[in-house]
Amino acid sequence: MKKKTIILGIETSCDETAAAIIKENNTEIPTILSNVVSSQIDVHKEFGGVVPELAARSHIEKIDLIVKKAINDSGVNIKEIDAISVTAGPGLVVCISVGLNFAKSLALSLNKPFIAVNHLEGHALSPKLITKLKFPYLLLLISGGHTQYLTVKKFGIYQRLGTTIDDALGEAFDKTAKMLGIEFPGGPYLEKFAEKGDPNRFNLPKPILNKGGCNLSFAGLKTAVLKISKIIKTKQDKYDLAASFQKTVEEILYKKTKNAFKEFREKSSNDKATFVIAGGVAANKKIRQMLTNLSFKKNFKPIFPPINLCGDNAAMIAVVGLEKYKKKKFDNLDYAAKPRWQLDENAVFLKGSGVKL
């Protein structure tokens, strides 16, 4: 019987030190043998955000222990691992470099193939850990650093339909939470605040809602929240502002997703298309429900990773590693970190002044 491929994945692009081992099986859905994620919340809490130098130092301190734990938890002998896959970008370069260098050293010492992975591709393929993904599909990637719609034509072939022209949605959630006095990382807890508030209390802006196609903008929304947060006085005011923010985000995503559905349909003949929603913000229950309802209404099949695989993790890096291993797409040990690395290599960088809509 042919040996099933075993891949070690390593992730250090921001403030999670993560390692995972997955094993190929006959169902096309690999088995997660281990998936260890060590967060740095306590390291960055007093600063209200991620401090790159402290994050990198924490990765250096933890990575050996985290990888050893992933190997021990998997029940696999280290010599049975067929390849080492690791995030090579995008992200904080000082953080990426820690995982990248560790993976290179491990691959060299074990004489195993080394595979550099785009962190965003990890999110894009994360549902492969729970279901069979058929190409092409529409992807909404919503995380702390990225917000974009892409057509995933096949493995490794992406076409961007739209992106944020300023802040990522996850950043807007985190910054809004900070303005409301929610401890870092506040984004995931903002939804709980919103559940106690009146979503119609504050009328917040929806930048470029009716223009720009599938492009999005959240900077103006964040600025409006900042102005209101300086004049509100009670706890209930904060709940109401959180609820208004949550509602506004849902309305923006509703409209822009409808645009993305239309553009995807124009380029794909699939009657029953697939819509993958991935990234940390995909864990937001209200957003999940809204996008699920819209998908069914427009005859798309919505697929979300499980909550524990929405945020940064190494299992998603390993699954990309497995796909590359099958195609023998290996990298040299001098592979450099890529702090900016787009999935659609032909897409124009759209952040900053002079953006054309």
C-alpha distance (Angstrom), angle and dihedral (degrees) to the residues before:
residue distance angle dihedral
M1 . . .
K2 3.79 . .
K3 3.80 114.1 .
K4 3.81 114.1 -110.6
T5 3.79 113.6 -120.4
I6 3.80 116.3 -107.9
I7 3.81 119.8 -159.3
L8 3.80 130.4 -169.1
G9 3.80 114.3 -149.9
I10 3.82 125.6 -162.8
E11 3.82 126.5 -168.4
T12 3.85 127.8 -172.9
S13 3.81 104.4 142.2
C14 3.81 95.8 128.7
D15 3.80 132.1 -15.3
E16 3.81 103.7 -26.6
T17 3.79 121.9 85.0
A18 3.78 103.8 -155.2
A19 3.79 140.6 170.0
A20 3.80 130.9 175.8
I21 3.78 140.4 173.4
I22 3.79 122.5 -148.2
K23 3.79 131.1 -178.2
E24 3.78 128.3 -149.5
N25 3.80 116.3 -121.6
N26 3.80 139.9 178.8
T27 3.81 96.2 -95.3
E28 3.85 94.3 67.5
I29 3.81 86.4 -119.1
P30 3.81 108.4 101.2
T31 3.78 120.9 -135.7
I32 3.81 117.3 -115.3
L33 3.80 104.1 -135.2
S34 3.80 93.5 178.3
N35 3.80 137.4 -6.5
V36 3.80 116.5 -175.4
V37 3.81 121.6 -178.2
S38 3.79 123.0 -179.9
S39 3.80 114.1 -168.6
Q40 3.81 126.8 -154.3
I41 3.81 99.0 -147.4
D42 3.81 93.8 129.5
V43 3.82 91.1 49.1
H44 3.81 94.8 56.8
K45 3.82 103.2 26.6
E46 3.80 96.8 97.9
F47 3.83 90.6 51.6
G48 3.79 95.1 49.6
G49 3.81 91.7 -131.0
V50 3.78 144.4 36.2
V51 3.82 115.5 -61.9
P52 3.83 105.4 -156.2
E53 3.81 97.2 -148.1
L54 3.81 92.7 49.4
A55 3.80 90.7 45.6
A56 3.80 91.7 52.8
R57 3.80 91.8 47.9
S58 3.80 90.3 51.3
H59 3.82 90.8 50.2
I60 3.81 90.1 52.4
E61 3.80 90.8 51.1
K62 3.80 95.6 47.5
I63 3.78 110.3 30.2
D64 3.78 98.2 86.0
L65 3.82 91.6 49.8
I66 3.81 93.5 44.9
V67 3.80 94.0 50.5
K68 3.82 91.3 46.4
K69 3.82 89.8 50.5
A70 3.81 91.5 50.0
I71 3.81 90.0 51.8
N72 3.81 93.2 45.8
D73 3.82 93.2 46.3
S74 3.80 91.4 50.1
G75 3.79 94.6 56.8
V76 3.80 88.4 -134.2
N77 3.78 124.2 132.2
I78 3.79 109.4 -122.1
K79 3.82 89.8 -123.5
E80 3.83 89.9 60.1
I81 3.82 91.9 64.5
D82 3.80 109.7 107.4
A83 3.82 100.1 -161.5
I84 3.80 143.4 -0.7
S85 3.81 116.5 -127.6
V86 3.79 122.9 -172.6
T87 3.78 140.9 173.4
A88 3.81 108.7 -98.1
G89 3.81 95.0 175.2
P90 2.92 175.7 42.1
G91 3.79 104.6 32.4
L92 3.79 140.9 63.6
V93 3.79 106.4 -18.1
V94 3.82 94.9 -144.4
C95 3.81 89.1 53.8
I96 3.80 97.1 42.2
S97 3.82 89.6 51.7
V98 3.80 92.8 59.7
G99 3.80 94.6 58.0
L100 3.79 93.0 36.8
N101 3.79 94.3 54.1
F102 3.80 92.9 43.8
A103 3.82 91.3 51.0
K104 3.81 91.8 48.2
S105 3.79 91.7 51.3
L106 3.79 91.9 47.7
A107 3.80 93.2 47.7
L108 3.80 90.4 49.1
S109 3.80 94.2 48.1
L110 3.82 92.8 47.8
N111 3.82 93.9 38.6
K112 3.81 89.8 -127.4
P113 3.84 129.8 142.8
F114 3.81 115.3 -86.8
I115 3.84 117.4 -140.0
A116 3.83 123.6 -168.2
V117 3.81 112.4 -151.8
N118 3.79 133.1 -160.0
H119 3.81 105.7 -127.6
L120 3.83 90.4 -142.0
E121 3.78 90.8 54.5
G122 3.78 86.9 55.3
H123 3.80 89.7 58.7
A124 3.81 90.9 43.3
L125 3.81 92.6 55.3
S126 3.82 98.1 34.4
P127 3.84 92.9 105.3
K128 3.84 87.6 63.9
L129 3.80 84.8 77.7
I130 3.82 90.1 67.9
T131 3.81 107.5 21.7
K132 3.79 145.0 18.7
L133 3.80 108.8 -91.8
K134 3.78 118.0 -151.0
F135 3.80 121.9 -159.1
P136 2.94 136.3 -92.3
Y137 3.80 104.6 41.2
L138 3.79 138.0 154.7
L139 3.80 116.1 -112.5
L140 3.79 129.6 -159.1
L141 3.79 108.1 -168.5
I142 3.81 110.5 -166.3
S143 3.79 116.4 172.8
G144 3.79 142.9 130.5
G145 3.78 93.2 -78.6
H146 3.80 105.2 23.7
T147 3.79 140.9 45.7
Q148 3.79 116.7 175.0
Y149 3.78 146.8 133.4
L150 3.81 116.7 -131.6
T151 3.76 138.5 174.5
V152 3.79 108.3 -131.2
K153 3.81 100.5 -152.5
K154 3.79 94.5 177.1
F155 3.76 137.5 -37.7
G156 3.80 107.7 -43.8
I157 3.83 95.2 4.8
Y158 3.82 114.7 102.9
Q159 3.79 134.6 166.3
R160 3.79 118.7 -165.8
L161 3.80 115.5 -137.2
G162 3.78 96.9 179.3
T163 3.79 144.2 -16.4
T164 3.77 142.0 -174.7
I165 3.79 111.2 -81.4
D166 3.81 91.9 -153.9
D167 3.81 128.9 -1.3
A168 3.79 125.5 22.1
L169 3.79 116.0 -121.2
G170 3.80 93.2 -116.7
E171 3.80 90.0 54.3
A172 3.82 90.1 50.3
F173 3.81 89.5 52.7
D174 3.82 92.4 48.3
K175 3.81 94.4 46.4
T176 3.82 92.8 46.1
A177 3.79 89.9 50.1
K178 3.81 90.3 50.8
M179 3.84 90.7 51.7
L180 3.80 88.7 53.1
G181 3.81 92.0 52.0
I182 3.80 97.2 -107.1
E183 3.80 111.7 149.8
F184 3.81 119.5 -111.6
P185 2.95 125.0 -56.7
G186 3.78 86.9 38.3
G187 3.79 102.1 156.9
P188 3.80 96.7 83.0
Y189 3.82 91.1 48.3
L190 3.80 96.7 47.5
E191 3.79 90.0 83.5
K192 3.81 90.2 60.6
F193 3.81 89.5 53.5
A194 3.79 89.3 49.2
E195 3.81 92.3 54.2
K196 3.83 88.8 66.2
G197 3.80 96.5 48.1
D198 3.80 143.1 77.9
P199 3.84 108.1 -104.6
N200 3.82 91.1 -159.2
R201 3.80 96.6 53.5
F202 3.82 97.4 92.9
N203 3.79 126.1 36.0
L204 3.81 104.2 -142.2
P205 3.83 126.7 -172.0
K206 3.80 124.0 -100.9
P207 3.83 103.0 -154.9
I208 3.84 118.1 -146.1
L209 3.81 89.8 -6.9
N210 3.79 93.6 146.3
K211 3.80 98.8 35.2
G212 3.76 139.1 43.0
G213 3.80 95.2 57.6
C214 3.81 106.6 -122.5
N215 3.82 95.2 -8.0
L216 3.79 117.4 115.4
S217 3.80 137.6 -157.7
F218 3.80 128.7 -162.8
A219 3.83 104.2 164.5
G220 3.80 93.9 89.6
L221 3.78 91.5 48.7
K222 3.79 90.3 51.0
T223 3.82 91.3 49.3
A224 3.81 91.2 51.4
V225 3.80 90.6 51.8
L226 3.82 89.5 50.3
K227 3.81 92.3 54.1
I228 3.80 93.6 48.4
S229 3.80 93.3 43.8
K230 3.82 89.4 61.3
I231 3.80 94.2 59.2
I232 3.81 104.7 35.9
K233 3.80 115.7 99.3
T234 3.80 114.2 -174.4
K235 3.78 137.0 62.0
Q236 3.79 88.9 -116.3
D237 3.82 89.5 55.5
K238 3.81 87.7 57.5
Y239 3.79 91.8 49.2
D240 3.80 90.0 49.8
L241 3.82 92.5 49.2
A242 3.81 90.8 48.9
A243 3.81 90.4 49.9
S244 3.81 91.7 47.8
F245 3.80 90.4 49.7
Q246 3.81 92.0 49.3
K247 3.82 91.6 48.8
T248 3.82 92.3 48.2
V249 3.81 92.0 50.9
E250 3.80 90.2 50.3
E251 3.82 91.0 51.0
I252 3.83 91.5 49.7
L253 3.81 92.9 48.9
Y254 3.81 91.2 45.2
K255 3.80 93.1 56.3
K256 3.81 96.6 39.8
T257 3.81 92.4 46.3
K258 3.80 90.0 53.3
N259 3.82 87.4 53.8
A260 3.81 90.4 49.3
F261 3.81 91.4 49.3
K262 3.80 89.6 53.4
E263 3.82 93.8 48.7
F264 3.80 92.2 45.7
R265 3.81 91.8 50.3
E266 3.80 90.9 51.9
K267 3.81 89.8 58.7
S268 3.81 100.0 35.8
S269 3.79 129.8 56.0
N270 3.81 95.4 -157.1
D271 3.81 110.7 129.6
K272 3.79 91.6 -161.6
A273 3.79 104.5 37.4
T274 3.80 127.0 -174.0
F275 3.80 122.9 -122.3
V276 3.82 116.3 -163.9
I277 3.81 118.5 -164.3
A278 3.81 113.0 -168.2
G279 3.80 141.9 161.0
G280 3.79 133.4 68.2
V281 3.82 96.2 -61.4
A282 3.82 89.3 55.8
A283 3.80 85.2 78.1
N284 3.83 90.2 69.1
K285 3.82 103.4 111.2
K286 3.81 96.8 -151.0
I287 3.80 92.0 50.2
R288 3.81 90.4 46.9
Q289 3.80 91.6 52.5
M290 3.80 94.6 45.7
L291 3.81 93.6 48.7
T292 3.81 91.1 44.7
N293 3.81 91.8 53.9
L294 3.81 92.1 45.9
S295 3.81 91.4 48.5
F296 3.79 93.4 53.8
K297 3.79 90.3 45.8
K298 3.82 90.8 54.2
N299 3.83 95.0 40.6
F300 3.81 96.8 -107.2
K301 3.79 123.5 135.7
P302 3.83 107.6 -129.2
I303 3.80 118.2 -145.2
F304 3.81 123.3 -173.7
P305 3.79 125.9 179.6
P306 3.82 113.1 -119.3
I307 3.81 112.3 -85.1
N308 3.82 91.8 -103.2
L309 3.82 90.6 55.9
C310 3.83 97.0 47.0
G311 3.78 95.4 79.6
D312 3.81 124.9 58.5
N313 3.80 111.3 -58.0
A314 3.79 138.8 150.4
A315 3.82 98.5 -123.7
M316 3.81 89.0 74.2
I317 3.81 89.5 50.4
A318 3.80 89.8 50.7
V319 3.82 92.4 50.8
V320 3.82 90.4 56.0
G321 3.80 87.3 46.6
L322 3.80 89.5 54.0
E323 3.81 92.4 51.6
K324 3.81 91.0 48.9
Y325 3.80 91.2 46.0
K326 3.81 90.6 56.1
K327 3.80 88.7 54.8
K328 3.82 92.9 41.7
K329 3.79 90.9 -120.9
F330 3.79 99.2 158.6
D331 3.80 128.7 164.0
N332 3.78 134.9 -138.8
L333 3.78 121.0 -107.4
D334 3.81 91.4 -115.5
Y335 3.82 90.5 65.8
A336 3.83 108.3 140.7
A337 3.80 127.9 -136.2
K338 3.81 114.3 -100.6
P339 3.82 110.2 -152.5
R340 3.83 87.6 -179.9
W341 3.78 113.8 41.7
Q342 3.79 121.4 152.8
L343 3.78 123.3 -157.5
D344 3.80 90.0 -141.6
E345 3.80 101.3 53.5
N346 3.82 91.1 -167.9
A347 3.80 95.4 53.5
V348 3.79 117.8 111.5
F349 3.81 116.4 -119.0
L350 3.82 103.2 -111.2
K351 3.79 108.1 -174.6
G352 3.78 123.1 108.8
S353 3.78 135.6 22.8
G354 3.76 123.7 -19.9
V355 3.80 94.1 40.1
K356 3.77 111.7 163.0
L357 3.78 117.6 -144.9
